[in-house]
């Protein structure tokens, strides 16, 4: 085995799992086979992920020219909508990507071996528990192509591949994800429409506030697009599981949002309502395009109700639900505290937060690539590739974070006039720039770690660790807000992201859970 250059986990020079993060550091930017695979998945995924936040930034820019009260009001409404949506979106997309990648890999292996793929195969459950001892000791043999024999054999292979290519995939997790997406989307719409005013009051926009009317209008109209948002993101999760991130990128409807914004806001004189309507229409356009594309590749009618694996989705969905709630409480509380500092401070905070999240979410492209590759590798029991993929995306995330720190720092320092002409708002933005820019490397690693953990279906650890992080972060947020106001909020958010990185390093760096094979 050593003759063909295969490295076994037991042969690695790193004697403690913590050192795995420095493995092959000199290859971090090399476009080898793994580098190309990550690039081809991550680049389109990053562009697709950045499209919606960029559209929100453009919304913010257009609305900023209406007035500081309107931009502050929309900032609160967007914060509420995003936080409520994340409660459903994050678990749905993350679970869908991992489960679809696992099922697609097992189905492909079964077809290759001439076996029938059983959708309730216990292997799917075992993937969540990490490798067994026998799995850890397996040699990782590269899949070299066999030498062709007779001409008829080669022709037969080509014919079979052609048939498989034209054959629709039968992936029950895809059907399950769409069903959950539709139901959760409708529930979110009802939830937000009925509770818009209480949510705004909770965020500090109470009766008599000049922000109440525009915030209520925007939130109510924006909530009508929730079913489209959930369905489109569920479908994006399916395509990610197939390692296809180009289709969601081609299907993006945010261009329509950008075109409709000035027409509805200024030409039709709809103000903040026009911005909300433009966003909703673009989301429904995205969902229709993605559904048509998906139906061309996947048979959405499952073979049986049992194949849908509702219990597996719900079990892990609840884990991620707790994770999302813990994370969103921190960000929502930060926005709520900023709103209590007044419309001017809230407007500045909203602009800083949008830039902070937009630039950080670009690293989610690496998280998506890592999750899809790691999930497929674990399904194949190729733990060497899973480790290499995890380390590479984390290293790339740090480098990307350094670049984003420079870009965001310079861009926000000198380009805040794009979002507002109010000199007071621009002054407060300048105060937040060091925090927004300086935390980019930390944020990037934190987001990539999510993809790494989800790739090994380590959903329980992700949930419990985030709850602990949230407890510490909320305490620091309240204390620092009382001590330093706007600056204190940003220090606390920096602590929040730093703790997320620490718990990510702890799991893999100690070789526990699914990463136990690193200790051998």
PyMOL commands that set and color helices and strands:
alter all, ss='L'
color gray80, all
select helices_A, chain A and resi 2-4+9-11+17-22+25-27+33-64+68-112+122-129+133-136+151-166+172-194+196-202+211-223+226-241+246-250+254-267+272-295+306-308+310-339+343-361+364-379+383-418+423-438+440-455+459-509+513-519
alter helices_A, ss='H'
color red, helices_A
deselect
rebuild
show_as cartoon
